Amino acid sequence: MTDRIGLLSNQWVNRGETRLEMQQEIGLAHTSAMRQFVQFAVVAGIDLAKVCPPDLLALMDRAKVAEWLPASGHVDILEAVSMGTGRPDLGVAFAMWCNMRGFGPVSLVWDHCATLDEAIRMTRRYMHLETAAMRSSTDIAGHEAALRHVLTVPTQFGGSQFIEATLALQMRITRSMLGEEWKPIRLELAHRAPPSHRYHQAVFRCPIEFESDRSALVFRKSDLHRPSQRANPVMRQFLEHQLAQADSQWPGDLVQQVRYFIATNLMERCANLPHVARLAGLSPQSLQRRLAERGTSFAVILEEERKRTADEYFRTARRPNLAELSHRIGYTDASAASRFLRQHMATGARALMAQSRHSRRHPSADRLVS
């Protein structure tokens, strides 16, 4: 085991930050799953400091304060810890231990869906709000339905533990809706069988086919439309509305992610480079370099977001004032907001207030800032 851990550590140290940068290009994942896994490791008696390469330990440390990190992070952590501890059942064990409702807003919807089909469709539609590490599809053949999970990010050691964990979580969701006695027809896994899979067998309670052409939970097609006794249409509709709002604001690339993080942290006065870099899962230097490759910088995006926020504020506030504006754009006092208007918007608060009043009287007037 020591040799294996040493090999993992050397591989990750050699790649270092470049690895995280590549992950950032692929997408993000909410850190709730990673934080749950750290708690699971404590309960399971796993010393993460002994079995994890340094870069993965650093990633878990970032998860204490960051809301989002590279999507490959949790996949790699599960695989590395499984290898380091010699536990091929780690992913399934974590999925059976975790709080199903502790993965963010998508996980809250499951309890209230009317059918399994509805829960699957909702999850598929909004999965990117939780993680960009996987996608799912439903294959129908005869009387069988197969919920297939596919890894969508590059990993260093493979993703079998992550796939097993997500399929086990799907099984728990299904049992919570259709009853604890529910069991699939079979479990298909694309990777090789471990030396022992007795725990898998005890959890899934069905035949398991390894080295399959897909990784999927196969069950009766009729189960898709069996009514759930836990359904709450009103709550589901409310949560779906919240998800739709979050989806409309969700960034698609690095620049948009940085813009999103700045916008959501301005009023807390923490939309600074170190904090936003932590949220993006990069060092400040790496974030600046990546933004420069895209023809922009953190300072430029910050200025643009402050200008957009100021523009919106003067267009919508009934009685705009500098004290409120300074709070909106992340300053501590009105004088700083006044200087920002003069330096970056080439005007003053009085002129903007006058334009705001004019726009109210003439709704077709052009926007203050194009």
N, C-alpha and C positions, 0 to 999 in steps of 0.2 A: 504493500500500500504506500509506503514512503516513497519508493521510486516513482510510482504513478503520480503522486502529488507533486513531486519535484518536477516531473515532466510537464505537468499542467502549468505549474508556476513559471517555468522557463519559457514555455510557449507564449503565455500571456504577457510576461515582462518584455519579451522581444517585440511583440506587436504593440503593446502599450496603448497610447492614445489613439493611434491610427485605427485600431479596432473599434473603439468607441465612435470615432468619426464616421466609419463605414456604417455602423448601426444607425447613427443619427440620420443618414441619408435614407434609410429604409422606413423609419417611422418610430412612433413613440408608444409607450405603454404606461398605464397608470401604475404608480408605485404601491398601490394597496396590496396587490398579490405578493410583491416582494417583502413588504413589511409583515404580512401574515406568515410567509415562509420563515423569516427570521424567528418569529415567535414559535413556530412549529419546531424549528431546530433546537430551541431551548428545551421544549417539552420532550423531544425525542432524544435528548442527551447528545446532540451532535455539536462538536466543537468546530464551528465554521472557520475559525482562524487556522485550524490544522488541516482542513480538507479543501479549502478554497484558495485559488491563486490570488495574488495581491490585487489585481485589477477588479476581480469580482467582489472582493472584500470592500474595496473602495466604492464600488457601485452600490453595495448594500448600505454603506455608510451615507452615501448621498441620498438614498431613499428616505432617510430620517427627516430631511428637510425639503426634498424636491417632490413635486406632484407628478412629474412625468420624467421618464428616463428612456434610453434606447430600448426598443421592443425586444431585441435579442438578449437583453440582460437576464431576464428571468429564465428564459430557455437555457442559456448557458449555465446559469447557477444550478438549476435542477440537475442537469447532466453532469456537471463537475462534481457536485456533492454526491450524486449516486455512484460515480466512479471512485471518488475518494473514500467513501464509506463501504463500498462493496454491497450496496443495497439496490438491487434492480427493481424493487417495489416502491422506491422513494416517491415517485410522482403520484402513484395511486394512493399511498399512505397520506401524503399531504392533502390530496383532494378529498379524502374521507375525513380528515381532521378539520379542515378549514371552515370558516364561517361563510356559507354560500351567499349571504347577503352583504358580505364585506368587500365586494369587488367594485363598488361604485353604483351609479344609477341604473345601469343595465341589469345588474343582478337583483335590483328591487322589483323589476317588472315581472320576473318569473312567477312569483307567488300569486299574481292576480290575473294571469292569462286564462282564457276559457278552455283552451286546448293545447296539447303539446305542439301541434302545428303552428299555432299562433305564437307560442313562446320561442320556437325555433326561428320563425320569420322575424320576430322582433329582435332577437339576438343577432341574427345575420345582418340585419339592417344597420344596427348601431354598435356592432362589435368594435369598430375602429375607435370608439370613444373609450374603450377599455384597453385594447391592445391591437397593434398592427402585426402581431406575431403569427396570426393564423386566420384562416377563413374556413367556412363550412359550406357544405352542399348536401341536399337530400336526394338520394338515388332511389327510384322506385322500380321494382322488378317483380311482377306478379303480385303476390300477397305480402311481399316484404318491402320495408323501407329501410334505407341505410343512411344514417347521419355520418357523413364523412368529414373528418378534420384534416386540414392540410397546413403544413408549416409554410409561412410566407417570408421568412427572414433567413439570411445565411447564418450558420452557427459554426463554432469551432469543433464541437465534439458530437454533433448530432442532436436530434430533438425528440428522441423516443420517450424520455421521461415527461416532457411537456405535453406531448400528444396523449400519452396514457392518462396524465392528470386531467386534461380537458375532457376526455371521454368519460372518465370516472365522475367528474363534476356533472357532466350531462346526464349520467345515469342517476345521480342523486336528485337532480332537478326533476327528472321524469318520475322518480319514486315519490317525490314530495307532491306531485300533481295527481298521479294515478294510483298511489298506494305503495306501501313498503314491500308488498309481495310481488310487485312488478319485476320482471327480469327480461333481458333481451333474448333473442333467438341465439345469437352468437356475437362474439367480439372479434373483429378482424384487425390485425396489427401488421404493418408493413415490415417491421424490423424482426430480427432474429429472436428466438425464444431465449430467455435467461436460463441459467442452470436449474432454477426452480421458480415456478410461478403459482405456487399453492395459494399465496395471498391474493393474487389476481383472481384465482378461481373462487375463493371464498367471498370476495367482494362482488364480482359480476354475476356469479351463480349461473354461468352458461358456458358452452364450449368456447374455447379460444383458439383462433387460427393465426399462427405467426407466419411471417414471410408471405403475407398476402399482397395482392396488388393495390391495396388501399388500407387506410386506418379508419375504421368505422364501427359504429354501434348499429347492429342490425336487429330490427324488431318487426312486429306485425304492422302492416300498413294501417290497419284499422285503429291502432293505438294513437295515430296522429290526430284523430278527431274524437276520441273519447273525452267527454266533458270532465273538467277538473272540479273537484268539490271545493277548491279554495278560490275559485274565480271571483274577481271583484271588478266588473267592467268600469265602474266609475273611477276607481283608483288606477286601473290600467290606463285609462284615457288620460288621466292627470299626469301620470309618469311619462307616457308617450309624448305628451305636449312638452314636458321638460326636456326629454331627450331630443326632440326636434329642434328646440331652441339651442341646445348645446351643439347639435350637429351643424346648425346654420353658422355658428361661430368657429367651428373647428378648423384649424389651419391644415393645409395640405403639404407644404414644403418647409424648409428650414427658415426662410425669410418670413413666411406667414406665421410660423410657430413663434418666432421671436416677437413679431408684431403682436400676436395674441398674448404672450406672456407679459409684454410691456403694458398693453392696454388693461389687463386684469390686475396689474400691480401698481399702477400709477397712484391711485388714491392712498395706498398704504405707504407711499414714498419708499418703496423697495424695488422700483423698476430700474435697478442699476445693473451694470455689466456682470459683476460676480454672481448676483442672485439669479438673474435670467440665465446665465450660463449653467448654473446648477440645475435649474428647472429643465434646461435643454439637454442635460447629461454630458456637457462638455466643459473643458476648462475655458476661462476667459480668452486666453490666447488662441485656442482652437476655434472658438466661436468667431472671434474677429477675423481669423484667417478664412474661415468658410464663408463669411459674409463678404469679405473682400473679393473672393472668387466669383461672387454673384454681383459684383459691381456696387456694393453698398457697405455700410458699416453700422455698428450698434448706435453710434451717435446720430447718424442720419435717420435711422428708423425711430429712435426715441424722439427726435425733433418732429418728424412727420406725425407721430401719434399724438404728441402734445398739440400740434397745430390742428389736427383733426378733432381732438377733444375740445379745444377752445372754440373752434368753428361751430361744432355741434352745440356747445354750451350757449354761445351767444344767439344762436338761431332758435333755441328752444326754451331758455330760461325766461320766466315772466319778469323778474326783476334782477338782471345780471349784476354781479358785483365782484370786485377783485378778490375779496377774501374767499368767496366760494370757488372762484376760478382757480386760485392758487391750490386749493385742496384737490380740485379735480385733476390738475395736471402735475401734481406731485411736489409742490413747493410748500414751504412752511409759513411763508408770509406773503402779503399782497404785493410788496415791492418787487419780489423775485418774479412774480407773475407779470407785473407791469414791464419789467426789463425784457422778459421773454417776448412779449407782444411787440415791443419796439425793435428788438434785435432780429426776430425770426419771422414776424408777420408784417413788419414795416408799417406799423400803425399803433395807436394807443387804445386804451380801454374805452375812452369816451367816443372815439370814432366808431369802434365796433358796436357799442351800445346804440349809437345813432343808426348805424346800418341795420342793426337788429330790429329797431322800431320801424324802420322803413320797410323791411322785409315782411313784417307782420301786416302792415297796411297794404303791401303789394306782394302777395304770395308768389307771383311769377318771377320775382327778382332773382338774379343769379346768386349762386352760393357765394359766401364770403371767400372761401378758399377752394380753388379748383383742384 
